[in-house]
Amino acid sequence: MTFQKRSLVIACSLALACMANAHADQVSDMQAKMDALQKQMQELQAQMGSVLIKQEQVAPAPSISMKPGNDLTLQVGGGEVTLYGHADVSVDYQTSGLSGFIHNGLPVTGNNGWMSDVSSNLSFFGIRGNRPVDKDLKAVFQFETEVSYAATPGASDQAPDGTAQKFSLGSRNSFVGLESPTYGAIMLGKTDTPYKTSTGRLDPFASTPGDYNAIIGNSGGDNRAEFDMRLSHSIWYESPKLNGFTFKGLVSPGQNRSTDNGLYALGEPDCTGGNSSAGLNGNAGQPTTCNDGAFGTAYSASIAYEAGPLYVTAAYELHKNTNRIGDEVDAGTIGVRDESAFKLGVQYALPTKTTVSFMVERLKRDAITPALDERTHTATWLALTQKLTTYDDLNLGWAHAGKTPGQPIGGVEDQYGNPAPAGSPDNGADLFSIGYKHRFLDKRTTTYVTFSRLNNDYWAHYSLGAGGHGLPTRNYVGDKYIGGCQDNGVCGPPFSGNTAQALSVGLTYDF
């Protein structure tokens, strides 16, 4: 090889060596940069993971699952939501006792004797829930609606008189509130009053024709119990149990622009107290004159004590400025006055598996003219439940309504069509009920049979079913009421002195 060729080979080898060294340096530098970037990414991932863990600890991700042991309760994001309901449907055979009564010199017509029916009786469906919002405090809610199993939902002649739609969502006890096991609960919405719930457990005939509200809480014999109500637009407090004692208190603002409470309360579809049968010009749902028991602000409170077999309660309720102008013949004789109620109740379970319940109640109207006062009276209730077996009960009940100081002129007619004179306080009444109840093994299903008889004194006009039984035994004769009008189209007023009776066989299911 010549010198020149050898020099060229050496030069090329040196160049390739330099290039290889340069590429190695670049690869090494790039690898270092990639290692540094990967380390930064790992540190960032660690920081993000720490943040996510803290977020999960503060606010866990929402999840839905069934509560163990309760297939109708959902656990949702730390809270609970429960579905519940009650079905009560019965076959009845009842009479208003108006057969042979006279109005305008003619016998009343229609099915005023014994008649059969199938009835929905305060069946309902609801959803309730709660969620912790702080230590020892949770938010609670509930909405509940009546369910018509036997009849088509809508306006009907079912008690009580009113234009409100019973089968709309939230028609029953519905509210939102805060609850603490230490301090109690405060709620906003609508609910059964403390006066009503304080003695509910004393009535084994609830929702049947023999319900004690045919007389108890019923101030004038109408087919509604003014002092056994669910009050809308209310705020109330329920205490925790302390040494056996509990307390409940409720206020329902009148929210009525009318000074005599003669119009619907703001936001309501009916007269306060449920005493509107039609609106303006006969159109239900429109403003009407609420002159048959509508009131303003209501106050209700109860206190109870329970220890072992003993339960004792006292309750009071006040309806401010109750409008009874519809009972007037002479202006200013009845008017707008306060009405109140007070009751004492006791229940005791004997070792013989016999439960005895007793209650005395005083209803009072601040009457302008005592001779026209059909609201003030004393009533009593006595009930006995004898447990025959683990699944079977025998129930007996007796309610008595005492006489009032008087009654409005012409408020009712006797069986001969004569209008009531002023005074004439021969208007007491007695309710007798007997019933048998059987519970099935599932503890959710029951059957029952009851028989009730309501004896009205000569000028009394109480009726069965005022406590919520779907189809009451009315003592009216008219196109809206059980009985119908006379053949000539004349519809009569309520009659007095009738004897209403009802046999009811029913089935209930709770979930």
Sequence and secondary structure as in RCSB ss.txt:
>XXXX:A:sequence
MTFQKRSLVIACSLALACMANAHADQVSDMQAKMDALQKQMQELQAQMGSVLIKQEQVAPAPSISMKPGNDLTLQ
VGGGEVTLYGHADVSVDYQTSGLSGFIHNGLPVTGNNGWMSDVSSNLSFFGIRGNRPVDKDLKAVFQFETEVSYA
ATPGASDQAPDGTAQKFSLGSRNSFVGLESPTYGAIMLGKTDTPYKTSTGRLDPFASTPGDYNAIIGNSGGDNRA
EFDMRLSHSIWYESPKLNGFTFKGLVSPGQNRSTDNGLYALGEPDCTGGNSSAGLNGNAGQPTTCNDGAFGTAYS
ASIAYEAGPLYVTAAYELHKNTNRIGDEVDAGTIGVRDESAFKLGVQYALPTKTTVSFMVERLKRDAITPALDER
THTATWLALTQKLTTYDDLNLGWAHAGKTPGQPIGGVEDQYGNPAPAGSPDNGADLFSIGYKHRFLDKRTTTYVT
FSRLNNDYWAHYSLGAGGHGLPTRNYVGDKYIGGCQDNGVCGPPFSGNTAQALSVGLTYDF
>XXXX:A:secstr
  HHHHHHHHHHHHHHHHHHHHHHHHHHHHHHHHHHHHHHHHHHHHHHHHHHHHHHHHS    EEEETTEEEEEE
ETTEEEEEEEEEEEEEEEEE S TT EETTEE  SS SEEEEEEE S EEEEEEEEEEETTEEEEEEEEEE  SS
S SSS S SS  SS TTSTT SSEEEEEEETTTEEEEEEEEE HHHHTTGGG TTTTSTT GGGTTT SSS SS 
TTS EEEEEEEEE   BTTEEEEEEEE    SSTTS S  TT SS TTS  S  GGG TTS     SSB S EEE
EEEEEEETTEEEEEEEEEEEEEE GGG SSTTSS EEEEEEEEEEEEEE TTSEEEEEEEEEEEE  SSGGG  S
 EEEEEEEEEEE SSSEEEEEEEEEE   S   TTSSB TTS B  SS     EEEEEEEEEEE TTSSEEEEEE
EEEEEE TT    BTTTS SS B    STTSTT   TTS     B S EEEEEEEEEEEE 
